[in-house]
Amino acid sequence: MAVGAEILMAIRLLRTFTMRRVVNSARMRICSLARIRRVRTWPESLSVEPASVCNLRCPECTLGSGRLQRPGQLMDLATFDNALQPLAPWLVNCQFFLQGEPTLNPELCQMIATAHSRRIFTTMSTNGQTLTPELCNNLVASGLDRLIISVDGTTQEVYERYRVGGSLQKAVSGIANLVEARKAQNRHNPLIEVQFIVFRHNEHQTGQIKHLARQWGADRLVLKTAQIENQANAAEMLPQNPKYSRYRVNADGSINTKRQFSANCFRLRSTIVVAANGDVPLCCYDKNCQFCLGNINTTNAANIWHAPEVDHLREQVWNSTNSIGICKNCVG
């Protein structure tokens, strides 16, 4: 990341700090270090799903591969408010992604602006296919702090191997539109982060993407390891360079994460996740809401967070991660 961009992001994070948020986050970390099992602090992070529909068909994505068992829909403003308002006093950041493409929701910018008005740091992730000049202007005006744009190839042939149905040129044009929108409004937000998921078919382009990301006007480039949900694809998808893989390949061809999931999972203390229909999954790895904690349209989000049955589920994870299947693919 450029030094200037790093400083600006730090400043935008600092604006979120209030005494209540600082105290809550500090207590959360103390309880985690002390391994106090009963959670009586509040989440500092909210992850919402603006859309459980997508315009691409990425093969290792639960939605793109057809493995999402939930109906495709858009989150409405009432559901978003039910997620945000009860927890806003303690929230430091709000992420606008889970499954699906957030920009397909026409009310996305209004949601971001609402979170921004509560002095919450906002992050959105997109495949960049719909970043028109109008949308980019609205995203900048909304106060969005950080925008992650996935670009997993430097040529169309390589790019579309994973971003099936996508156009590299559209993604690149989207970045240009965003850079122009920032200039037109004389703003430095959002920070533009190009994310390159490293697979076997594109690892030879990691050097090129570093040069191109700067050329496009991005503030930051992140080379991300791929999450493999279908082990049958591991041999084809995993990069040969082990530093770009989060997995260890066993003699029988099966894979395990190099970094073992912590039995004191911090996500269960720090982050609440809300799907497009208002369901609250256990965490961001619970793509199909297999462990649904409740629905914020019928139960106050604060009550869900501190419900006895949720405490019991956290205890189950902390006692034995093997008892929860989704934990086996988590890198913490």
ChimeraX attribute file (.defattr): number of C-alpha atoms within 10 A of each C-alpha:
attribute: neighborCount
match mode: 1-to-1
recipient: residues
	/A:1	15
	/A:2	11
	/A:3	9
	/A:4	10
	/A:5	18
	/A:6	13
	/A:7	12
	/A:8	16
	/A:9	18
	/A:10	11
	/A:11	11
	/A:12	17
	/A:13	17
	/A:14	13
	/A:15	12
	/A:16	18
	/A:17	17
	/A:18	15
	/A:19	9
	/A:20	12
	/A:21	19
	/A:22	16
	/A:23	13
	/A:24	21
	/A:25	21
	/A:26	13
	/A:27	15
	/A:28	22
	/A:29	15
	/A:30	12
	/A:31	17
	/A:32	17
	/A:33	11
	/A:34	9
	/A:35	13
	/A:36	12
	/A:37	16
	/A:38	14
	/A:39	20
	/A:40	15
	/A:41	19
	/A:42	23
	/A:43	27
	/A:44	23
	/A:45	22
	/A:46	22
	/A:47	23
	/A:48	27
	/A:49	25
	/A:50	33
	/A:51	26
	/A:52	24
	/A:53	21
	/A:54	18
	/A:55	16
	/A:56	21
	/A:57	18
	/A:58	19
	/A:59	19
	/A:60	19
	/A:61	20
	/A:62	18
	/A:63	22
	/A:64	19
	/A:65	13
	/A:66	12
	/A:67	14
	/A:68	17
	/A:69	12
	/A:70	14
	/A:71	11
	/A:72	16
	/A:73	17
	/A:74	22
	/A:75	24
	/A:76	18
	/A:77	15
	/A:78	11
	/A:79	20
	/A:80	24
	/A:81	16
	/A:82	20
	/A:83	26
	/A:84	23
	/A:85	16
	/A:86	14
	/A:87	19
	/A:88	22
	/A:89	18
	/A:90	23
	/A:91	30
	/A:92	24
	/A:93	22
	/A:94	24
	/A:95	22
	/A:96	24
	/A:97	24
	/A:98	24
	/A:99	24
	/A:100	26
	/A:101	25
	/A:102	27
	/A:103	24
	/A:104	17
	/A:105	18
	/A:106	15
	/A:107	15
	/A:108	25
	/A:109	21
	/A:110	14
	/A:111	21
	/A:112	24
	/A:113	20
	/A:114	19
	/A:115	25
	/A:116	19
	/A:117	12
	/A:118	15
	/A:119	22
	/A:120	29
	/A:121	26
	/A:122	25
	/A:123	19
	/A:124	25
	/A:125	21
	/A:126	21
	/A:127	26
	/A:128	24
	/A:129	22
	/A:130	18
	/A:131	23
	/A:132	17
	/A:133	18
	/A:134	11
	/A:135	19
	/A:136	23
	/A:137	19
	/A:138	18
	/A:139	26
	/A:140	27
	/A:141	18
	/A:142	22
	/A:143	22
	/A:144	22
	/A:145	24
	/A:146	20
	/A:147	25
	/A:148	21
	/A:149	24
	/A:150	20
	/A:151	24
	/A:152	29
	/A:153	26
	/A:154	21
	/A:155	13
	/A:156	14
	/A:157	11
	/A:158	15
	/A:159	19
	/A:160	19
	/A:161	17
	/A:162	23
	/A:163	22
	/A:164	14
	/A:165	13
	/A:166	20
	/A:167	20
	/A:168	23
	/A:169	14
	/A:170	16
	/A:171	20
	/A:172	20
	/A:173	19
	/A:174	23
	/A:175	26
	/A:176	18
	/A:177	19
	/A:178	28
	/A:179	25
	/A:180	16
	/A:181	23
	/A:182	19
	/A:183	13
	/A:184	11
	/A:185	12
	/A:186	10
	/A:187	13
	/A:188	17
	/A:189	25
	/A:190	27
	/A:191	24
	/A:192	23
	/A:193	21
	/A:194	27
	/A:195	22
	/A:196	25
	/A:197	21
	/A:198	25
	/A:199	25
	/A:200	16
	/A:201	18
	/A:202	20
	/A:203	20
	/A:204	15
	/A:205	16
	/A:206	16
	/A:207	10
	/A:208	12
	/A:209	21
	/A:210	16
	/A:211	11
	/A:212	15
	/A:213	23
	/A:214	15
	/A:215	9
	/A:216	15
	/A:217	17
	/A:218	22
	/A:219	19
	/A:220	18
	/A:221	22
	/A:222	17
	/A:223	16
	/A:224	15
	/A:225	18
	/A:226	18
	/A:227	21
	/A:228	19
	/A:229	15
	/A:230	12
	/A:231	14
	/A:232	12
	/A:233	12
	/A:234	19
	/A:235	14
	/A:236	12
	/A:237	20
	/A:238	24
	/A:239	22
	/A:240	14
	/A:241	12
	/A:242	11
	/A:243	9
	/A:244	18
	/A:245	22
	/A:246	21
	/A:247	23
	/A:248	15
	/A:249	15
	/A:250	9
	/A:251	7
	/A:252	6
	/A:253	11
	/A:254	13
	/A:255	18
	/A:256	15
	/A:257	17
	/A:258	12
	/A:259	13
	/A:260	14
	/A:261	16
	/A:262	15
	/A:263	17
	/A:264	21
	/A:265	17
	/A:266	15
	/A:267	14
	/A:268	20
	/A:269	24
	/A:270	20
	/A:271	21
	/A:272	25
	/A:273	25
	/A:274	34
	/A:275	30
	/A:276	25
	/A:277	22
	/A:278	24
	/A:279	19
	/A:280	25
	/A:281	21
	/A:282	24
	/A:283	21
	/A:284	22
	/A:285	17
	/A:286	17
	/A:287	21
	/A:288	18
	/A:289	20
	/A:290	12
	/A:291	17
	/A:292	15
	/A:293	21
	/A:294	22
	/A:295	20
	/A:296	23
	/A:297	16
	/A:298	10
	/A:299	12
	/A:300	16
	/A:301	24
	/A:302	16
	/A:303	12
	/A:304	18
	/A:305	24
	/A:306	15
	/A:307	14
	/A:308	12
	/A:309	12
	/A:310	19
	/A:311	17
	/A:312	13
	/A:313	16
	/A:314	19
	/A:315	18
	/A:316	15
	/A:317	18
	/A:318	19
	/A:319	13
	/A:320	13
	/A:321	19
	/A:322	14
	/A:323	12
	/A:324	12
	/A:325	11
	/A:326	18
	/A:327	21
	/A:328	15
	/A:329	19
	/A:330	17
	/A:331	14
	/A:332	13
